[in-house]
Amino acid sequence: MHIKPKYSLYISPNLLPCLLAGTIIIAAILAINSLLPQQTLVRTTFPTGMAPGAIHTGLILVSFLGGGALPPALFLPLLRDARARETQLVESQAVLEALNNELHQQATRDGLLGIANRREFERVLKLEWGRSAREHQPLSLLMIDVDHFKIFNDTYGHLQGDRCLQEVTAVLNQASNRPGDLLARYGGEEMVILVPRTDLEGAKALAQRIQALLAERGIAFHASPVGNEVTVSIGVSTVMPTRHLDPHALIQQADEGLYTAKANGRNQTCTVPQIRLLTQREAIG
């Protein structure tokens, strides 16, 4: 009686002494075959309906390229060809990439507002500072503070305060829509916009656009000492970066402008007097 095997496994005659010496460890050979699919030590056929990575237990007939055969080996596990391993590897790589992207987002983005966080801002500032110094281009910064935000939180609650910051962020995103601009949360209700290749007049124009768009949105704030809507104060600074000047000088100048805007009644934009910048450059030179 001749049994026609459903699956067949072919092994080089050079392996015959080993096979005759004891039990054939087919699983190990198949594992080698899956790792080296181009080798000719082992050639197997599997059922076409077998799912990738599935385990099959059944009747196996072992035959040799030089002829002859061994009795069937019962209930030995079979893995499908190397494509199953390849598919699993691709899927694992996709999962790792997704996890890496999520970790990157958590490390560089603000969880509430979805914009860059302070750490990412500091990193980009150094890069843009070096680029602007090499290209002899101005670098501008807007430092923005929501006026009387503590009163807003005390009046409407922190949940509404979060929504307020999100709406203000939407306005800032709408105003600073150039690819090179970076909007970041600097801390609390303070946000910054880094604007490369932009002089002082261009930065002031951006600040005016922010004020206008925020007024159009009309976020209610009836307890505000400034008016009935949410407003912002903005400090603007522009510097021609050099390798001798620390990048934080740009932040310091914008912060001084913001302080002046608050001291003058808020809901306005202020810049550091140009003479201060010139004096600092002369001191460096």
JONOR-V476557 format. One line per field, one symbol per residue. ss: DSSP state (a for helix, b for strand, c for the rest). psi: psi as a letter, one per 20 degrees, with the letter a starting at -180 (. if undefined). burial: + if it has 24 or more other ideal C-beta (glycine too) atoms within 12 Angstrom, else -. A space follows every 50 residues. Layout:
ss=???
psi=???
burial=???
//
This chain:
ss=cccccccbbbbcaaaaaaaaaccccaaaaaaaaaaccccccbbbcccccc cccccbbbbbbbbbccccbcccbbbbbbcccaaaaaaaaaaaaaaaaaaa aaaaaaaabccccccbcaaaaaaaaaaaaaaaaaaccbbbbbbbbbccaa aaaaaacaaaaaaaaaaaaaaaaaaccccccbbbbbbccbbbbbbbccca aaaaaaaaaaaaaaaaaccbccccccccbccbbbbbbbbbcccccccaaa aaaaaaaaaaaaacccccbbbccaaaaaaaaaaac
psi=ppooqhqqppqqhhighhhhhappnhhgghgghhhmiirjgppqqqphjp qpjqpppapppprqhjrrrqqqpqlpqpqarihgggghgghhhggggggg gghgghhiqphgijrqahghghghggghggghghilqqpqppppppplhg hgghgirhghgghghhgghhghhhgmjqhiqopqohpcjpqqopnqlpag ghhhhgghhggghhhhhlopmijpihbjrprqqpppqpqoqriipphihg ggghhhgggggghjialrpqqpphhhgghgghhg.
burial=------+++++---+---+----+-++-++--++------++-+-+---- -----+---+++++-----+--+--+-+++++-+---------------- -------+++--+-++++-+++-++--++--++---+++++++++++++- -+---+----+--++++++++++-++----++++++--++++++++-+-+ -+++-++-+++-++--+-+-+--+-+--++++++++++++++--+-+-++ +-++++++-+++---+++++++----+--+-----
//
